[in-house]
Amino acid sequence: MNKPFIKQEKIRFKHIDYAGIVFYPRFLEMLNDLVEDWFEEALERPFSKMHDTNGIPTVDLKVQFKNAARLGEILNKKLWVKELKSSSVSCGFQFINNKEQLVLEGEVTLVNVTISEDRNSIKSAPFNEIIKQKINNYIIS
C-alpha cells in the first residue's frame, strides 16, 4: 500500500504574526517547500536541475485552515497523489501538529512544463515514464 510523503517542520519566529500564530502566507511557503522536497527526495528530480529546462508550476490550489499553529510546535506535513494525468498531478496535503490536530489541508495541482531557451514561453509537457512510475508510488485513493 502506498504511503504519503512526510516531512516535519518546526514553527519558528519567522513564521508567526503579532498574534503569535502562523501568518497564513507562511503556510503556502511551507507547502511549496514540501513539494520541492518531494520532487528532490522521492522523485529524484531536484528543482535546481529541473528548472534549467522545465518547471512544475501550481495551476490550482485549495486550502482550508483548520487550527492555528503556534511558535515551537512541530508540524507533520503530508503529501500524496490524488490523480496523475499526462502532464499534471493533483496532490492532497495535510499539516498536523504535535497534538494530532489538523492545522491545514487542501489540494494542489501541478503541471509539468517545458521552458523555451529564451525563457519567454512555457508549455505543458507529458511526464516521462520514469517520473510517472515514481509518482505512482504516492497515489492514495
KAVENWO-V956717 format. One record per pair of residues at least 24 apart in sequence whose C-alpha atoms are under 8 Angstrom apart, sorted by the first residue. I is the first residue (numbers start at 0). GAP is how many residues later the second one is. Records with the same first field share a line. If there is no record, write none. Layout:
I=GAP ; GAP
This chain:
1=135 ; 136 ; 137 ; 138
2=77 ; 134 ; 135 ; 136 ; 137
3=74 ; 75 ; 76 ; 77 ; 134 ; 136
4=33 ; 37 ; 73 ; 74 ; 75 ; 133
5=70 ; 71 ; 72 ; 73
6=27 ; 69 ; 70 ; 71
7=66 ; 67 ; 68 ; 69
8=65 ; 66 ; 67 ; 68
9=62 ; 63 ; 64 ; 65
10=58 ; 59 ; 60 ; 61 ; 62 ; 63 ; 64
11=59 ; 60
12=58
14=56
15=54 ; 55
19=50 ; 51
20=47 ; 48 ; 49 ; 50
21=46 ; 47 ; 48 ; 49
33=43 ; 45
34=44
41=92
42=88 ; 91 ; 92
52=61 ; 62 ; 63 ; 64
53=58 ; 59 ; 60 ; 61
54=56 ; 57 ; 58 ; 59 ; 60
55=54 ; 55 ; 56 ; 57
56=53 ; 54 ; 55 ; 56
57=50 ; 51 ; 52 ; 53
58=49 ; 50 ; 51 ; 52
59=47 ; 48 ; 49 ; 50
60=45 ; 46 ; 47 ; 48
61=44 ; 45 ; 46
62=41 ; 42 ; 43 ; 44
63=40 ; 41 ; 42
64=38 ; 39 ; 40
65=36 ; 37 ; 38 ; 39
66=34 ; 35 ; 36 ; 37
67=35
68=28 ; 34
72=24 ; 25
73=24
79=58 ; 59 ; 60
80=54 ; 55 ; 57 ; 58 ; 59
81=57 ; 58 ; 59
82=56
83=48 ; 51 ; 52
85=39 ; 40 ; 41
86=24 ; 25 ; 26 ; 37 ; 38 ; 39 ; 40
87=24 ; 38 ; 39
